[in-house]
Amino acid sequence: MLSTLILQNKADLFNNSAKIENVSGMIQQFLTNIGSIHGNRMPRS
């Protein structure tokens, strides 16, 4: 019983870290997109 609980917790931790990585990747992409939009709109000096 206890070992299955521990395994479940490990699986949950793994899933959560995967989700966090995915979200941070999406945020990174979003910031890159915003940065390129700003870069295109700003006059080149």
Secondary structure, DSSP 4 states (H G I P E B T S, - for coil): -HHHHHHHHHHHHHHHHHHHHHHHHHHHHHHHHHHHHHHHHSPP-
